Amino acid sequence: MKDVKIEFRKPMYPVNQELMDYLEKNNRLTNIRFYYDDLLRFSDYTPVLDKEGKDTLWLSVYYPEFEHDEIEANLNKIYTLLHSDGDVDVLPFLKVDSIHFCTFGNSKPFRIRVRNILNDNYTNFYIKKADASRIYGLELEEILSPNRINFLLYKDTLIEEHILGIPGDVFIDQHLENCNPLEKAQIAKEFVKFNERCMIGLLGDMRSYNYVIIPTHDFDQVVYRIRPIDFDQQCYEGNLKIYLPQYFKENIKMVELVQEKLKPNSIEQYKKEVRSAIAKRASTDGRLEHLIAIMKKDTISKPESVEELKTSLLKLTYNSQFKRCETMGEILETGLNFVMRNYRNSNIR
């Protein structure tokens, strides 16, 4: 399998007023006066190591005493907005256990761990610089997938909830071999569906560390789901393979599992199931129509990438509508319309 690579770091795209209005309408905005840049004022840091002593590429950051209390108070308020609709009654029982900063990756996020001192349970969330393409990715995940996403925006600061699960790379290295044959077949099916959802939704760069595996115990079996956790490469790259997780070398064991456990007709059936589910969601959700109308006028990629991607999709689908696309939003709309049209035609037959 030839690996695909992302050669250049994606720029951050500003959130325009139309997108802001959309987010306000859908209760995604907050008025808490706290900025990403406030967290950059740390005075010291130490590397965060994993259980085996390896560098995680995260830094544990520390703040001067006179700033720490104010920062902690604001972070606790953000926690209540994400998880309890801003209920201030819980604030006395919240404590910020750690603030981690990641210099690896495009968004340079801060990971905040808040602990409830009454029961010692903790929750993570992330604070990042707002990026329009990432926000489109979060919203599209909410609308087109079976998953729900909780995030808030304050001006140029994005607050995202933590998505629970086992990081894909960790699962592949440490857990996959211990799964029984039925579980492996089920994981293979889920990877096929995940692969198809990413391509239809134009969510790129789903290498194994950018998604999580979620095991759920159901009677006498374990059911696995796959969820993306990084939406940085939404509708940006021109190379179609970037939107297909199967082409990343980090996922080669998952691809081999699919080849081992599934027959071609089963793979095609699972793809059809994904297209059907997406077509149903797309045709019944007015939010999607509003969001895409904004995307179509927004600039979230380079002109040459738009040209490359629409040419590839034209060759793949023989759908001449791609020729007319001038933005990534128009490409996404054309692809979704293609999926919905095929879904309706198959039902008529």
C-alpha positions in Angstrom: 0.0 0.0 0.0 1.4 3.3 -1.1 1.2 5.8 1.8 -0.3 9.3 1.3 1.3 12.3 2.9 0.2 15.8 3.9 3.2 17.9 2.8 2.3 21.3 4.1 0.7 22.6 7.3 -2.8 23.9 6.8 -3.4 27.6 7.5 -6.0 28.7 10.0 -9.1 30.1 8.4 -11.0 32.9 10.2 -14.7 32.4 11.2 -16.8 34.8 9.1 -19.9 36.6 10.4 -22.3 34.2 8.6 -20.8 31.2 10.3 -20.9 33.1 13.6 -24.6 33.8 13.1 -25.2 30.1 12.3 -23.3 29.1 15.5 -25.3 31.5 17.6 -28.6 30.2 16.2 -27.5 26.7 17.1 -26.3 27.6 20.7 -22.6 27.1 20.0 -21.5 30.6 21.2 -20.6 31.5 24.7 -19.9 34.9 26.3 -17.3 33.8 28.8 -14.4 36.2 28.5 -11.5 33.9 28.2 -9.1 33.5 25.3 -6.8 30.9 24.0 -4.0 33.4 24.3 -4.6 33.7 28.0 -3.2 30.1 28.4 -0.1 31.0 26.5 1.2 33.1 29.4 2.7 30.0 31.2 6.0 30.6 33.0 7.3 27.0 33.1 6.7 23.5 31.8 7.7 19.9 32.0 7.4 17.1 29.4 4.4 14.7 29.9 5.6 11.1 29.7 3.4 8.0 29.1 3.3 4.9 31.4 6.4 3.6 29.6 8.4 6.8 30.1 8.1 7.9 26.4 7.6 11.5 25.5 3.9 12.2 24.5 4.7 15.5 22.8 2.5 17.2 25.5 3.9 19.7 28.0 2.5 20.2 31.5 2.5 24.0 31.9 2.5 26.2 35.0 1.5 29.8 35.7 2.6 32.4 38.1 0.7 32.2 41.4 -1.1 35.6 40.8 -2.5 34.3 37.5 -3.2 30.7 38.3 -6.3 31.3 40.5 -7.9 33.5 37.8 -7.1 31.0 35.0 -8.5 28.1 37.1 -11.7 29.9 37.9 -12.3 30.6 34.2 -11.5 27.0 33.2 -14.0 25.7 35.9 -16.7 28.0 34.5 -16.0 26.7 31.0 -16.4 23.1 32.3 -19.8 24.0 33.7 -20.9 25.5 30.3 -19.9 22.3 28.5 -21.3 19.8 31.0 -24.0 21.4 33.1 -25.4 24.4 31.2 -23.4 26.8 33.3 -24.6 25.6 36.7 -22.5 27.6 39.2 -23.5 25.5 42.2 -20.9 22.9 41.3 -18.0 25.4 41.1 -16.8 25.0 44.7 -16.3 21.3 44.0 -14.2 21.7 40.9 -10.4 21.7 40.7 -8.1 22.0 37.7 -5.8 19.0 38.0 -3.6 19.8 35.0 -3.1 22.0 31.9 -1.2 20.4 29.1 0.0 22.1 25.9 0.7 20.3 22.6 3.2 21.8 20.2 2.7 19.0 17.8 -0.1 19.4 15.2 -1.8 22.3 13.6 -4.1 23.6 16.3 -1.6 23.6 19.2 -4.3 22.7 21.7 -4.4 23.0 25.5 -5.9 20.0 27.3 -7.6 20.8 30.6 -8.3 18.2 33.2 -11.0 19.2 35.7 -11.7 17.0 38.8 -14.8 16.9 41.0 -13.4 16.7 44.5 -16.6 15.1 45.8 -16.1 11.9 43.9 -12.7 12.2 42.3 -14.1 11.8 38.8 -12.3 13.9 36.2 -13.1 15.2 32.7 -10.9 16.6 30.0 -11.7 19.3 27.5 -9.6 21.3 24.9 -9.0 24.9 24.1 -7.8 25.8 20.7 -7.5 28.7 18.3 -10.7 28.9 16.3 -10.4 27.7 12.7 -13.4 27.8 10.3 -12.6 24.5 8.5 -12.4 22.7 11.9 -15.8 24.1 13.0 -17.3 23.0 9.7 -15.9 19.5 10.4 -17.4 19.5 13.9 -20.8 20.5 12.7 -20.8 18.0 9.8 -19.9 15.3 12.3 -22.8 16.3 14.4 -25.2 16.3 11.4 -24.1 13.5 9.2 -22.7 10.8 11.6 -24.4 8.9 14.4 -22.2 10.8 16.9 -22.8 14.0 18.8 -20.3 16.8 19.3 -20.2 19.3 22.1 -18.2 22.5 21.5 -18.4 26.2 22.2 -16.9 29.3 20.6 -15.9 32.6 22.1 -14.6 35.0 19.5 -11.4 33.3 18.2 -11.3 30.7 21.0 -12.7 27.2 20.4 -13.6 24.9 23.3 -14.1 21.2 22.5 -15.2 18.4 24.7 -13.0 15.3 25.0 -14.2 12.3 23.0 -13.9 9.1 25.0 -12.3 6.1 23.5 -9.0 4.2 22.9 -6.7 6.1 20.5 -6.6 4.1 17.2 -2.8 3.7 17.3 -2.9 2.4 20.9 -5.8 0.0 20.1 -4.0 -1.4 17.0 -0.7 -1.9 18.9 -2.1 -3.2 22.2 -5.6 -4.5 21.9 -6.4 -5.7 18.3 -4.5 -9.0 18.6 -6.4 -9.9 21.7 -9.8 -9.6 20.0 -11.6 -12.8 19.0 -12.4 -13.6 15.4 -16.0 -12.3 15.6 -14.8 -9.0 17.2 -12.1 -8.6 14.5 -14.8 -9.1 11.8 -16.9 -6.4 13.5 -14.0 -4.0 13.7 -13.3 -4.6 10.0 -16.9 -3.7 9.2 -16.7 -0.6 11.3 -13.4 0.5 9.5 -15.1 0.1 6.1 -18.0 2.3 7.3 -15.7 4.8 8.9 -13.6 5.0 5.6 -16.8 5.6 3.6 -18.1 8.3 6.0 -14.8 10.2 5.9 -14.8 10.3 2.1 -18.4 11.4 1.7 -18.0 14.1 4.4 -14.5 15.1 3.1 -12.9 14.7 6.5 -9.2 14.1 5.9 -6.1 12.9 7.7 -7.7 10.0 9.7 -4.4 8.4 10.6 -4.8 6.0 13.5 -4.0 8.6 16.1 -6.7 10.9 14.8 -9.6 8.6 15.7 -10.6 6.5 18.7 -12.0 3.0 19.0 -14.9 2.7 21.4 -15.7 -0.7 22.9 -19.2 -1.2 24.3 -20.3 -4.3 26.2 -23.6 -5.7 25.0 -24.8 -8.8 26.8 -22.2 -11.5 25.9 -20.2 -9.5 23.3 -18.2 -6.3 22.8 -19.4 -3.9 20.1 -16.8 -1.5 18.6 -17.3 1.9 17.1 -14.8 4.3 15.4 -15.0 8.0 15.9 -12.8 10.8 14.5 -11.3 13.1 17.1 -9.4 15.6 14.9 -11.3 17.8 12.4 -8.4 19.9 11.3 -8.4 18.6 7.7 -12.0 19.2 6.8 -12.5 20.0 3.1 -8.9 21.3 2.6 -6.7 18.8 0.7 -6.9 18.3 -3.1 -5.7 14.7 -3.0 -8.8 12.4 -2.8 -6.8 9.7 -0.9 -6.3 12.1 2.0 -10.1 11.6 2.7 -9.7 7.8 2.7 -8.2 6.4 5.9 -7.3 3.1 4.1 -4.4 4.9 2.3 -2.5 5.9 5.4 0.3 3.5 6.5 -0.7 3.9 10.1 -3.9 2.1 9.2 -2.4 -0.8 7.4 -3.3 -3.4 10.0 -6.9 -2.3 9.8 -6.8 -2.6 6.0 -5.3 -6.1 6.3 -8.1 -7.0 8.7 -10.7 -5.9 6.2 -9.1 -8.0 3.5 -8.9 -11.0 5.8 -12.4 -10.9 7.3 -14.7 -9.4 4.7 -15.6 -10.5 1.2 -16.0 -7.8 -1.6 -19.8 -8.1 -1.7 -19.9 -7.5 2.1 -17.6 -4.5 1.8 -19.9 -3.0 -0.8 -23.0 -3.7 1.3 -21.5 -1.9 4.3 -20.6 1.1 2.1 -24.3 1.2 0.9 -25.4 1.2 4.5 -23.3 4.3 5.2 -24.6 6.1 2.1 -28.1 5.3 3.0 -27.7 6.5 6.6 -26.0 9.8 5.4 -28.7 10.3 2.7 -31.4 10.0 5.4 -29.7 12.5 7.7 -28.9 14.9 5.0 -32.4 15.0 3.6 -34.1 15.6 7.0 -31.8 18.1 8.6 -32.4 21.8 7.8 -29.1 22.7 9.6 -27.1 21.0 6.9 -28.6 23.1 4.1 -27.9 26.3 6.1 -24.3 25.2 6.9 -23.5 24.3 3.3 -24.9 27.5 2.1 -22.3 29.3 4.2 -19.5 26.9 3.3 -20.1 27.4 -0.4 -19.2 31.1 -0.1 -16.4 30.6 2.4 -12.7 30.1 1.6 -11.3 27.1 3.5 -8.8 25.8 0.9 -6.5 26.7 -1.9 -7.9 27.1 -5.5 -5.5 24.4 -6.8 -6.8 22.0 -4.2 -10.4 22.6 -5.2 -9.5 22.0 -8.8 -7.6 18.8 -8.0 -10.3 17.4 -5.8 -13.2 18.1 -8.1 -11.3 16.5 -11.0 -10.7 13.3 -9.0 -14.3 13.1 -7.9 -15.5 13.6 -11.5 -13.3 10.7 -12.6 -14.6 8.6 -9.7 -18.3 9.3 -10.0 -18.7 10.5 -13.7 -20.9 13.2 -12.2 -20.5 16.3 -14.5 -21.8 18.6 -11.7 -18.4 18.5 -10.1 -17.0 20.5 -13.1 -19.0 23.6 -12.0 -17.7 23.6 -8.4 -15.5 26.6 -7.4 -15.3 26.0 -3.6 -14.9 23.1 -1.2 -18.4 23.8 0.0 -19.8 23.3 -3.5 -17.8 20.1 -3.9 -19.2 18.8 -0.6 -22.8 19.7 -1.6 -22.4 18.1 -5.0 -21.1 14.9 -3.4 -23.9 14.7 -0.9 -26.5 15.4 -3.6 -25.0 12.5 -5.6 -25.3 10.2 -2.6 -28.9 11.3 -1.9 -29.9 10.9 -5.6 -28.5 7.4 -5.8 -30.3 6.5 -2.5 -33.6 7.7 -3.8 -33.2 5.9 -7.1 -32.3 2.6 -5.4 -35.5 2.9 -3.3 -37.6 3.5 -6.4 -36.3 0.3 -7.9 
